[in-house]
Amino acid sequence: MSKLPFHSSTCGFLIGRFPDQMSVRDENNEQQILRVLGEGAFGEVLLVRKGDKGPLVAVKVMDMKRFTSSDDIKTFKKEAAIQQHLSNPGHANVLRYIGKRVDEAKKVFELYLEYADGGELFDRIEPDVGIRENKAQFYFRQLINGLEFIHGYGVTHRDIKPENLFLTKTDVLKIGDFGLATIYKNNGKEREMTMPCGTMPYASPQVISSKYKGLPTDVWSAGVVLHVMLTGELAWEKAHWQCPRYTSWLERALIEPWNNIDSSALDLLYEMLCESEDQRATFETIRSHKWYNKEFGDDEPSKKRVRITGSQPTFGTENGFGASETKIQMQPVPAMAFSQPHNILLLTQEYDHSINPLANMNSRLTRFCVDADYATFAERLQTACEEMSLEVKEKPPHQLMIFDHVQGMTMAVSVFEMFVGGQKRFLVDFRRSTGCGMTMKRTFLDLRRHLFDLICSDATTTLEVGGLKICE
């Protein structure tokens, strides 16, 4: 995926409940680092718990020794200041700031944030399919609520995309990663911006080529997000006349997947993805649009959630637990350490074993189960990647990284030992590290086709029923 100059290489993170007055660092340093949630160019994101039973928080740790200029630390301090500015009033659909810490001696900058236990919106979108229209509307309304709030406080995000939108396990959407955000309005006075930034497929034509305004910029990106949710595809590589997919949109020469979108949703996209900033939709016009207010009946996304409870993982249906229960136990392949996120099923002394280990795993469409062991799977994956002109690196003891140098995308592959009905299976989990999320998902589908004969359908179905893989 193309990224504009100065795009922040930060990692995504998270949500949870925590006390309003929680010290970031206490005298006894009682915080426990449970695992690494993500890695980036400047550091990593850690899942941290205060004490043995305290609340979970995400800590974005930036290594100042990696900074190339003094502007880098200013950027991260600005991010903290903006999130604090927004968290003082607070909003249900905006990731909440907890605190920050600068250790000049160790050259470390730490930003403490809510932990999102439901993962990214990106994880819910099936490539070339998207998500159900009613659920897309459900998430889109929350996105608009959050954007209207931050703009009410003079802030423009400038990097709205599914990877920066996070979910709780109760489907509350929160806007996060304010690394490129800025104040564009103060005391009623608005300024134009000129710095090109963000993620190319989601950036407005003005951001790419000229001066731009705060509100229309985020409205444009939200429109692209809506398109991705409805189709599972990026609208275009960039909103520029040199891009054929974009010019066809301007000429209203609709091709797939545009012609598969509901007419009222398409009408809203016309308003949000209007090339002219002055004629582009506002929050008021979006809220009054017929698709935004469309009724989908009783099939509300918030009412259709799988519950997994008890000390033993038990799978049931959306309407309640089934009569015959399937017990499942999971263990990691020994000595594995994966990034973003690593050891998501790892049962170590850090975890309370009375808690269902599956509850630590977010729903995602990029995983499957295989009969082969780790060594066999790794060999087959290597062969598939060679055929697809991808590079694979295995880092001791058992970390696999896949690199697409043409598309500028990397992904991490984790393999976990799993027992279903007393039979050993291996869960293979693919996770984007850098680059375009939709490119990563298409690569995953191609790899899955290459490895299809290894996939264990019964174990994979068990995961789907349990909510670990979403079937839209």
N, C-alpha and C positions, 0 to 999 in steps of 0.2 A: 504494500500500500504506500502511496506517496504521502509524505508528511511535509507540511509547510515549514519554512525556516523557523527556528526557535521553538519548535514543538517540544513540550516537556516529555521526558522519558520516564515519567513516574508510573507507579503501579496502581491498580484498582484496589479498593477496599470498601466497605462493610457497615454494619449496623447492630445495635443491641440496646439493652436497657442498662442504665448506670445511674448512681446517685448524682444529684446536681452538684454536690460539693465533694468531689473526689480528688485527693491529692495526686499529682502526677508522679512525684517521687517522695517517698517517706524516708524517715531516718534509718530504718532497718532494711531499706531496699527490698521489700517483701514481694515485689513483682516477679511473676514467673513467666518466662518466655515459653509458650506452648508449641508454637511452630512458625515456620516462615510461610506467609500468605502470598508473597510475590517478590520479585526482584526487578530492579531497573538499573539504569546507567549510573545513578548516584547512590544507590543503597538498596534497602529492602523494606518490606512491610511485614511486621511481626504481629502475631496474635498473642496478647499479653493478658494475664489475669492477676489481679491484686489479691495477694493472700491465697489461702487454700480454696476458698469458696467465694472469692470476690467476683465482681463483674468482669466480663471480657471486653477488652478495648483493642483497637488496631493502632499500632505505632509505626508511623512512617519515619524510618531512620535514614538520614542523608549523611553520607561520608564526605565531609568538606574537603578531604584530601583529593577527592576525585574532581572537584570543581575546577574548571578551566579559567575562570575569571571571578572577580569580586562581585559581578552581577548575579552569579548563581545563588549565593547565599541571600542576596537581596530578594531574589525571586521567591525563594522558599519562605522567607520572613513575610513577604507580601501575601503569599498564599495563606499563611497562618492568620495574618491580620484580617484578610477578607473573610475567612471562615469564622473568626471570632466576631467580626462585625455582624455577620448574618445569624450567628448563634445566640447573640444576646437577646433578640426577640424570639428566635427559633421558629421552625416550621416543620410540619410532619413530613414534607417531601424534600427536605434538604438535609444532607448529612451534617451531623452536629460536631462542632469543635469542642474538645475537652481542655486542651492545654498544649504548651510547647516547652521545650527545654533545649538550651544550647550549652554544650560541654566544650569550652574553648580548649581545654587541655587535651581531650581526646579527639578534637576536631569533628564532633558529631552534632547534628541538629536533629531533634526529635519532635514530631508532630503527632499528638494524641487525638484520635478520632473515634467515632462510633464504629462498632463492628457490625457489618451486614451479614447476618447468618443465612441469607437466602441467595447469595451470589450476585452475579451481574444479569441485567436484562439480556445482554448478549447471549448468555447461556440458554435462554428460553427460545431462541429464534432458530428454527430449522432451515438450513440453506435450501433455496429454491422453493420453499413452502411458506415460511414465516410462522405466524401463530394465528389462532382463531381470531376472527374479526372482533368478537365481543371482548376478548381479552386484550387485544390491541387497543381498543377504545378505553378499556379499564386502566391500562398503564399510561396511555396518552393523556387522559384527563389529569392523572397525578403529575405527569411531567409538566403540563401547562400550569397547574397549581404552583409547583415549585418554581418555575421560571417567572411567573407573575410576581411571586414573593421576592425573589432576589432582585428583579428589576425595580421593584418598589423601593428597594434600598440602594438604587443606583449602581448595581453590579451587573455586568454582562459576563457570561461564562466562557464563551468563545471556543468551546470544545465539546459540545453536546453530541454524544454518540452512545450506542448501546453499552459499550465497554465502560462508560463513566456513569451509568445509571444502575443503582444497586437496589436489591430487594431484601426485605425481611422474609422469614418463612411464612408470614401471614400476608405476603404479597403487597406490602407497603413499598412503593418506589421512592428512592431518595437520590437526589442529584449529588454527585461527589466529584472529587479530583478538580480542585479549583486552581491548579497550577498555572493556567493561562488566563484566569479571570482578572478583571480590572474594574476600577470605578470609572464609569463613563458619565455619571450625572451627579451633581452636588449642588444642593440649595436651588434646585430647579434649573440649573444651567447644565446643558448637555454639550459634550465635546465629541468630535469625530476622531476616529482612530485610523492609523495608517500601518501598524505593524502586521504583516501577514503571519498568521498563526493558526493552529488548529490541526485538523485532519482533513486532507484534501477532499475526499468524496462528500464530506459533510459541510464544507465551507461554502459560503455564498460567493457569487461572482465578484462582489465588491471586495470581500476579504482577499480574494486571489489577486485582484488587479488594481485596486484603487482605495480611496478612503471609504470608510464604512461606519454605520451607526450601530449602537449597542443592541437595541431591541430587535430590529429586523434581522440582525445576524443570528441571534439565537432562535428566532422564529423559523428561519430558513433551515437551520440544522435540525430542529424538531420535526419539520416537514420531511426531511430525508429519513429521520428515524422512523416516522410513521410509515413511509414507503417500505423500509426494510422489514418492519414488523408485518406488514400486509403481504409481502412477496417473498421474503427471504433472500432478496438480492439488493445490491447497491444500485441506486438510480443511475449513477455514472461514476467515472473515475474522477472527474472534476467538472465543475460548472463553468465551462469555457467553450468558446465557439470552435476550438480545435477538436473537441470531443464529440463524435457523431451521435452518441446517445443523448447528450445534452441538447444538441441542435435539433434533433428529432422531437424532443420535448417542447422546445420553443416553437417549433413549426406545427405542433399538435399532431404530428404524424406518429401516433401511438403504436408501439410495437410491444411484444411481450417483455416484461410482465405487466406493463401499464394497462393493457386492454383486458386484464383479468381482475382489475380492482373494481369494487362496487362503485357505481356512478356517483353516489353522494360523497363517498370518501375521496374519489378522484376530484370532485369539484372543490373539496377542501384543500387538496394538494395544489390545485391550480392557484388558489389564493395564497397559500403559504410559500410556494415555490415560484412566486412571481419575480421576474428578473428585476423589476423596479423596486427599490427600497420603499419609495413613497407610496406605492400601490400595494405593497405586500400586506398580508393579513396582520392584524393586531390581536392582542389577547381577547379584546372585546368581541371582535368579529369571529374569532375561533370559537369562543364560548356560545355564540348565538347561532353557529352553523348547524344545519340539520343533522349532519353525521355525528357531530359531537354530542347531540342530544337524542340520538337514535335509541330506541328501546329494543333490547334483544330478548326480552321475556325473562323467564325464571332461570335461565342457564347462566347465572352470574359466575364469573371466575372465582370470586371470593367465597362462594359456597361449595366449590368443588376442590377440596384439598384432601390429600391422603394423610392420615394421622398414623404415626408410628410410635408406639409407646411401650413401656415395660423394659425389664432388664434383658429379655430375649427379643431380638427383632422379629416382629410378626407382620406379615403382609395381609392386607385386606383390599376390598374394593372401595370405590369412591363413596359408596352408600353404606359402608360399614364393614366390619371384619367378616370374612368368609367362614363357612362352617369348617372347612379343613384348613388348618394353619400350616404354613411352610416355615420351618425354622432355618435360619441361616447364620453361619458364623464366618467371620472374616479375620484373616491375619495378613500382615504384610510379608512380602518376600524379604528374607532376612537382610538386615543392614542396608536398607534402601533409604535414599535421601533425595527427594524430588523438590523442585521449586515450583511455585505458583499453581496450586498450593502443594506442598510436599506432605507426606505421611498423613493424608486426609483420613485414612482408616487405621492409622498406626495406634495400637493399643499399648501405650507405655505407662510408666508410673505417673506421668503427668495427667492422665485422664482418669476420671471417676468411672470405674468399671460397672457401676450400677446404671450408667447411662448407655442407651443404645448407641453402638458405634456408628450405625448408619445415619444417625441424626447429625453427625459431623460432616456429612457429605452432601453438597449442594446438588440439586437437580441439574443435569446437563445432558445435551444430546450427543456428546462426543465421547462415548465409551461403549464397549461391548465386552462379552465374555468369550474366552477361548478354552479349548481343551488342552492345547499345547502348553508346555512349561515355559519358563522365562527364556532359557537358552534357545529353544526351538523358535519361539515367537520372535526373538531379537534377530535371528538369522533370516527369517522370512521377511521381517520388516526391512532389513537391510537390502534384500533383493528387490522388494517392491519399490523402495526409494530410489535405487539405482535406475530402475526402469522409468521412473518419473523425473529423473534428473535432480533428485534431492540428495542432500548430504546428511549422513547420520553420524553422530558422535556418541560413544558410550563412555560416560565418566564413572570411574570406580566409586562405589562398588557396583551399582546397577542403575545408573541414570542414562536415559536415552534422550538425545536432543536432535530434532529434525530441522534442517535449514533449507529454506527456499531462497537462494541468493538472488534470483531474478525478481521475485515479488517482494523481497525484503521481509520475509516472515519466518519466525522460528516457533516451534512448539515443543513442549516437554511431554514425554510419554511415561506413565507410571503403570507398573504391573503388580497386582495384589493377589495373594492366594485366597481362595474363597471356597467354602464348603456349603453345598446346597444338597439337602437330603442325604448327607453323609458322603457325597461325591466331591472330589476336589476339582475346582475350576479356577481359572485365572481371570480377574477383572482387569481390563486394559483401559486406562483413562488418558485421554489426550487433552492437553491444555495449552492455549495460546500463550506464548511468552512475549513476543514482539510482533508488530506488523498488523495487517488488516485482519479483523476478526472473520469476515465473510470469506476471505481467501483461505484462512486456516480451515474453516468448515468445509469448503469445497475440496481441499487437500485431504481432509479426513475421510470424506466420502469416497474419494479415489482410492485411498489406502484400504478402506474397508472392502471395496470391491476386489482388490488384489488379494486380500486375506480372507475372503468369504468362506473358503472351505475349512478354516480353522475356527470359525465362530460357532459357539455353542448356543443354539437358539433357545433351549429351555431355560438355561441360567439367565440369559439376557432378558427373556420374558419375565422371569421372576423379579429382576431389578425394575423393569418397567411397571409392573403391578405395585411394587413397593414405593414407587415415586422417585426412584433414583435416575430414571430416564423418562423424559416426558414424551407422551404420545399425543400429539395435537390432532 
